[in-house]
């Protein structure tokens, strides 16, 4: 593509406007300085260049969709003005309409710019390690399982796990986190993020089309094409209203000489002004620039809306329902207490428990192993390991037989009163109690609990200040749920729930207003779909949750829920302001046409000026 083609594609509206202005100046100059035979030809060129695109678009709408739009109204008004000798007024109408279109294009391009920049985040090439050989390949040629070398200052080309190295990674482009996150062996990294000062070797875990960045791009494309209900209504209204304006202009042209005593030239001129000032350009532009700006603002903060409809809907939410595990809580159980018995120490009990759980994938087992590693304890090799489904694990550690799990696995015998009191207290505090049993006696207990997210309390306080009711839904037992609910500060707790029960509760809550559901797992997907707005945790969320939800929080930061709601409310407020302003200006211009002395250029300036102002007003949401 040549330089001229690039300039034309980017600035076509402005170039056309400049040429149209040039011919208007030549026409004016010809009329003023005795070359009147050139005046009309120059005006015709101004009409043709400035109005061709709009006339063509209007005709296409009329022919293909059998409908009228504002583009055709403007062209008809300009031709009408020329037909009664007002060539200059008609040309100025075309010029300002063309200029308005160019400015509108630039403002909408700016609105979309933030979102389009996401598409450029993934690098085109990556360095693949093949033994000791480094090979630079295109990203499209990468395969799952490849080991990638990412040097300092380079963008990460694929989602994966760090296998070697230590660095800080700037994830702002994906998750919205403003502070770089330290990454070392075993940590997850995302395509499109920027590596810091250290080199990393990353094992690619997802194909290019399944990365978090690819999902973001897909969601953004959906959001750009999705129209909110208010915009769909406005577009339907535009077609009906354009017909009303045409009928109104015809009635003015036919009846005014008899009713108001105007001359025919004045009548046709006033009818053309009416066509311009009564057109709903500003009204139609009141919504989408604001909505796209809001979507763009959210994307910058790590909040992805799948469409303008959900940005509008979230602003009307009166209840937010949170899933517990993995949403309000970290979803990663942690050891909160170790109680040894007899001559055993805490570290000995933990070491035996971790040795038994070494090969288990159960979340509680991982919590025990993690705690042992953090304390740098020696883990023995366990033999004759045997899993007892639903109860725990048994095996031999250093020649001794041990069992770890629920009370039923370790003998199920009645606990001594003192021990029972401690266990019950731990359970009331929301812990799951794990028993460790030796050959002859119990050697200790471990208390495991899923901890609350650090942002949970502040996030829920913020939601309550906004007048929103906060509830928690969980499949956990009532006692555990109540403890977490009280700690988080929610208004209401629903426990012992299966996925279908969550859906029933969402439907009941919706009887009193719109409900947002926040979740991360497969079991949350039905509730996310049933809610007025489904909000999924992007980094930790399952594919099912991400596909089902209407809004995605890329950083798993639940404090962004209140930001998303505030953004939705502000968008709705700006849209209402824009619509009110557009209607008021249109009404004043129509009155001025009948009872004042407004001419066509002033009518155009008022009409197109209000259009540009509502677009600029919508851009406020980019801040």
N, C-alpha and C positions, 0 to 999 in steps of 0.2 A: 504494500500500500504506500503510495507517494505521500510526501509531506502535505501537499495540498488536500488530498483526500482526508488525512487525519484532521487537519484544521477545519475542513468543511463539516466533518462528522461531529466535531466537538462544539463548533461555534456557528452552525448553520443558521439558527434563529437570529443571532446578532448580525451576521453578514447580510442576510436578507433585509433586516431592518435598516441597516446602514445604506444599502442600495436604494431602498424605497425612499428614505429621507433625501438621498441625493437627487432623485428624480423629482421629488416635490419641490426642492429648492430650485432646480432648473425650470420647472413649470412656473413657479412664482416669478423668477427672474425674467423669463420670456414674456409673461403678461405685463410686467412692470416696465420693461424697457423695449416695447414695441415689436416683439416677435410673437404676437398672440396666436399665430398659426401653429406654433410649437407647444403652446401651453397645454392643450388637451392631449396631444400625443404623449407628452411627458407624464401627465397625470395618469394616463392609461397604463404606461409602463410601471408607475408607482403602484397602481392597483394590482397589476398582473404579478409583479414580483412579490409585493408584500402580502397579497391576499390569496395567491394561488394555492398554497398548502392548506390553508383553512377552508377555502372553497371546496377543494378536492375531498378533504376529510368530511366536510358537511354533506357533500353529494353522496359519498360512499355510505354514510349513515342513512341517508334518505333512501338510496336505491337498495342496499342490502338488508337494512333493518327496518325499512319503512317507517323511519322515525326522524324527528327534527332535533338538532342540537344547537348550542349557542354559536358554534362556528358559522353555521349557515345564516343565522339571524344577523350576525355582524356583516357578512358579505351582502345580504339583501339590503340592509340599512345603508351601506356604502353605495350600492348601485342605485338605490332609491334617491339618495342625495344627489348623485351625479345626474340622474334623469331630469331633475328640476333645475340643473345648472349649478349646484353647489359642489363643484368638482373638488375644490380645496378641502371642504369640510369632510367629504367622503374619503379623500386621500389621507387626511389626518386621522380619521377613524381607523383606516387600515393600518397606518403607521403605528399608532399607539397600541392597537390590538396585537400587532406583530411584536412590538417591543415587550408588551406584557407577557406574551407567550414565551419569548426568549428568557425573560427574567424568571418566569415560573419554572422553565426548564432548569435554569441554574440552581434555583432554590431546592427543587426536588432532587437534583443531582447531589447537592450538598447533603440533603437528608439521607439519601441512599449511600453516600460515600463511606460513612462509618461502617455500614454493613458490608459493602462490597470489599472493604479492606480486609475482611476476614478471609476472603477467597485467596488472597495473596500470601497468607501466612505460611503455607506449606512450601518448603524449598523444592526446587526442581530436581536436585540430585542429592545423593547420600553416599557415604563411604562405607563399603561392606568389607568386613574382615574375613579373609579366607586363609586360615592358618596365620602366617606372619605377613601375608600379602594384603595390601590395601587396594581396593578396586572401587573406582567412582562409577556409580550407575544411576540411571534415571529412577525416580521414586516409583514410577509405574512398574519397574522391573523387580522391585523388592518382593521377597517371599517371607511368609510367616516363619519364624525360627532363625532368620538372618541375624548376624551380630553386626551392629553398626557402631562406627567410631564417630563421636561428636566432639569436635575440638572446641576450646573456649571461644565464646562469641558467636557460635553457629546455631542455627535453628535446628531443632530436633525433627527428623523427617517422618517418624512413625511412632505409634503408641508402643510401649514396651516396658521391660523391667531392667533396671540397672544391674549389670553383672560385675562391672569393675569401675572403680573411680569414685570420686566425691566432688560435688559441685553444688552451687546454688542455681536454681532454674527459675527464670521469670515466667510465671504462668498466667500473667494478667490477660494475655490475649485470649486464653481459653476459659479460665475460671473466674477472672475478675479480681483475683487476689493482688493487692498492690505491692506486697512485700515478697521478694524471691524466696522460694522454698528450698531448704537444704535437701539434697538427694544423695543417697549412698546405696550400697549393694542391697538389692531386694525391693527398692522403692519403685513405684510406678511413675512413668513420665508420659507426656502427651505430645503428639505431632503438633507442630506450629509454635511450641514454646521455645524460649531463648535460653541457651546454656550460658552459664556464668564463667568463672575463672578456671574451673577444672575440666579435664578431659573425661568423658564417660564412654564406657562400652555398654551398649544397650541391646538386649535380645528383643527382637520384634515379635510382639504377641498377637497382633491383629493385622489382617490385610489392609491395604491402603483405603479401600472403600468402606471399611468398618471402623475406622479410627474415630475418636471423639470429634476431631476437627471435621471429618467428612460428615458426621451426624449434624454438627453445628451448621455447616454449609447447606445441608438438606433442609434443616429447620428454617434457616434464614430465607431460602428460596420459597418455601411454603408461606412464610410470613409476608413476603413481598407481594405474593399473588392473591393472598386471602383478603377479602374485603369485609370490614365490619358491617353489621346490620344497618347502622346509620348511613354508611356510604352507599350501600345497595339501595336503600330507600331513596336517598338523594338522587341516585342515577335514574331510578324509575320516575321520580318526581320531575327530573330535568326534561325528559321526553314529553310528559304531559304538560308541564308548564310552558315549554317552548311553543306548543300548539296554541295555548291560551294567549301567549304574547302575540303570535301571528294574527289570531282572531281579533285581539284587542287593537292591534295596529290597523287592521282593515276597517274595524268599526269607527276608529278615530278618523281615518281617511274619508269614510263615507258620510258620517253623521256630523262631524265638527262644523262644516260650512253652514249647515242648517241650524244646529243647536247653539254653537258658540260664535257664529258669524265670521269665521276665519276665511281668508282667501284660499284658493286651491293650492297655490304654492306653499303657503304657510301651513296648511293642513298636512300636506305630504311631508313637509320638513319636520313637523311635530310628530308625525307618525313614525318617521325614521328615528328621531330621538327616542321615542318610546321603545322602539325595537331594541335600541342599545341599552338604555338605562334600566329597562325591566328584565333584561336577560339575567339568568341566575348564575353567572360566572363565579362571583364571589361566594355565593351559597354553595355551589358544587365544590369549590376549592377550600371550604371551611374545615373539611374533615380529614382527608387522606394525608396532607402534609403534616398535620398534627399527630396523626396516628403513626405514620412512618418515623417521625422524629422520636416519639415515645418508644417505639420498638428499637430504634437505634440507640437511644439512651440506655435502655435495659441491656442490650447486647454488650455495651461498654462495661457494664457492671456485672457481667456474668449471668444475666437473666435473659433467657431466650423465650420470646412469645412466638407461638406457631401461627399467629395471625392477629390482625387488628381486633377481631371479635373478642379475643381473650383478654386483650389489653383493656377494652371497654368493660368486659364482664367482671374482671378482677377488681375494678374500682367500685363495684356495687356489692362486693362481698360483705356479709354481716357476721359470718361464722367461719372460723378456720379450724379444720380437724387435722390433727397431726397423728401419723402413725408413731408408735413408740420406738421400737427397735430399729436402729439405723437412721432414724430421722430426728426424734428428740434426743435419743441416746446415740452414742458412738457406734453401737452395733458390734463393739469389740469387748467381750467380757474381760474384766480385770480381777486379779486377786486382791481382795480388800482386807483379809485377815487370815492368819495361820495360827491354829491353836494346837500345840503338841501335847501329847500325853506321856506319862511315865518319864523315862530318861531321855527321850528324844528331844532334839532341838527343832526350831522352826525350819532351819535350812535342811536338816536331815529329812523331815517330813516332806518338804517341797522337792528335794532331790529324788526321793523314792517315787513320789507321785509323777514327776516329770519323766523319770526313766520308764515308768509303765506306759505313759501316754505319748512316747516319742513318735510312734507311727500313726497316731490317731489324727483324723482331720476334723474332729468335733471342735466347735468354737471354745468350749470350756477347756478341752485338752490343750488347745493352742494358747489359751490364757495362762495355764500352768507352766507350759514350756517356756513361754515368753518371760514370765516372772523369774524362772530359774536361770535363764540366760542373762537377764539383766543383773542378777546377783552373782553371775559368773560361777555357778555351782557345777561341780563335776556330775555328769550323768552317766550311770552305769548302763551296760548293755543288758536289756531284759530278755529272758528266754521264755519259751512256752506261753507266749502272750495269747490270750483268748478274750475276744470281745463278747460280752453278754448283752445282747440287744436290749436297749431301753434302760439298762441298769449301770453298766460300767465296764471295766477291764480287770483282768487278773493275769498274773504272771510271776516269774521268779527273778528277783534282783539280788545279786551277790549271794546266791544260795538260799535265800529266804523267799517264801511265798507271800505275796501281797495282793490285796484287792483294793480297787479305788472306784468309788461310785456312790450310788444311792444307798440308803440304810438297808434296804432289802438285800443288796448284794453282799454286804459285809456281815450278814447274819440275821438282820432284822430283829435282833433282840431288843428288849425294852431298855431305853437309856436310863442311866442313873439320874436322879432329880436335878443335880447341879449341872450335869452335862446337858440335860434336856432344856433347862432354863436358858443356857447360853445359846443353844441351837435355835430355840424359838425366838430369842431376841434378834439373832442374826437374820432369821427369816422375816421377822417383822420390819427389819430395816431394808428389805428388798433383796437380800442375798440368796443365792442358791448354795446350799451347804453340801459339800462333797466329803465323804468319809474315807479315811485311809486305814485299812485293817491289815495287821500282821497275821502270823500263823495262829497266835494264841490271844492276842489283844488288839484293841484299836490303838493306833499310834498317833492319830491326830485328825483334825478336820480342817478343810479349806473353805473359806467363804468367797464366792465369786459373784460379781455384780457387773451389769452393763451400766457404765457411767453416763451421766447426762452430758450432752454437748456443752462446751464452754459458753456458747452464745445463747443457749436455750432460755435462761431466765430473763435476760435483757430483751430478747426478741419477743417473748410473750408479754412482758410489761409494755413494750412499745405497741403491740397489737391492741392491748386492753385500753391504752390511752387513746387509741384511734376509735374506740367504741365498738371493738370487735370481740365477740365471744370466742373463747379458745377451748377446744375439747381435745381429748386424747383417746385414740382407739388402739387396742392391743389384744393380742391373743393370750397374754400373760394372765396369771392368777390375780384375783381381786386384791390380795394383800400387797403383792409386788407392784401392781399397777397404781394403787393408791399412794404408795410411798413415792414412786417416781413422779406421779401427778402433782403431789403436794410440793415436792422439791422443785419441780418446774414452774409451778404456780398456775396451772391450767384451771379453768372454771369447772370442768366436768370430766369424769373418767369413765370410759366404757371398757370393760375387761372381759376375758374369757371369750373372745370373738373369733369366729371363723370368717373367711373372706366374704361369704354371703351375708353374714350378720353386719359387717361393716357397711355393705351396700344398703341394707335396711335402715341403719342409723343415719346414713347420709341422706336418704330419701325423706326420713322423718324430719331431719333438721331443715331440709329445703322447704318445708311447709311454711316456715316463718321468714324465709329470705334466701339469698344466694349463698352457697357454701363452697369454700375452697378446701380441697383435700391435699395434704402433703404426705408423700410416701416415697419408698425406694424399692420395694420388693415385688416379686411376682404376685404375692398374696394381696398387694395393695392395688393391683391393676384394675380389678372390678370397681373398687371404690373411686379410683381416679377417674374412671370413665363415667361413673354415675354422678359425680360432683359437677357443680356449675363450672368450676375451674379446677382441673387436675394439675398439681404441681409436683414434678419429680426431681429427686436429687440426682444431678447429672453425673458426677464423678463416681459415686457409689451405687447409683441406681442400676437396676437390671434393664436389659434391652426392652423387655415387655413394658416396664414402667415408663421408659423414655418414649416409646411409641404411643402409649395410651395417653400420656399427660398432654396438657395444653401449654404448659409453661415448664421450663427446665432451669434449675439452679445449678450452674456449672461448677461452682466451688463447694457444693454441699453445705453452704452457709445459710442456715435458716433465718438469719437476721435479714436476708434479702427478701423474705416474704413480705415484711412490712413495707420495704422500699417499693416492691412491685405493686402493692395495693395503693400506696401513696402516688406512684407514677400513673396508675390507672385512673385514680380520682382526679389528678391534675390534668390528665389528657381530656377527660370528660368535661372538666371545667373550661379548658381552653376551647374545645369544640363548641360548647354552648355560647361562650363569649363571641367566637367567630361567627356563628350562625346569627346571633342577635345583632351583631354589628352589620353583617351583610344585608340582613332584612331592613334594618333602620336606614342604611345608606340608599338602598334601592327605593324604599318608600319616599325618602326625601327628594331623590332625583325625579321620581315620577310626579310628585307634587309640584316641583320646580318647573317641570315641563309644561304643566297645565296652567299654573298660576303665577309662574315667575317668567324670567326672560332668558332661560338657559339656552345656549346654542349647542350644536352637535359636538364640537371639540371639547367643550366643558363637560358635556354629558359623558363623553368617552373617558376623559380624565377622571371624573368621579367614579365611573363604573370600573375601569381597569385599575385605578388607584386602590379602590376597596379590595379588589381581587388580590393585588400584590400585598396589601397590608394583612389580609387574613392568612396568606401563605407565610409571611414573615412572622406573624403571631404564632403560627404552628411551630416554626423553627425554634421558638423559645424552649421547647421541650428537649432540645439537644443539650441544654445546659444541665 
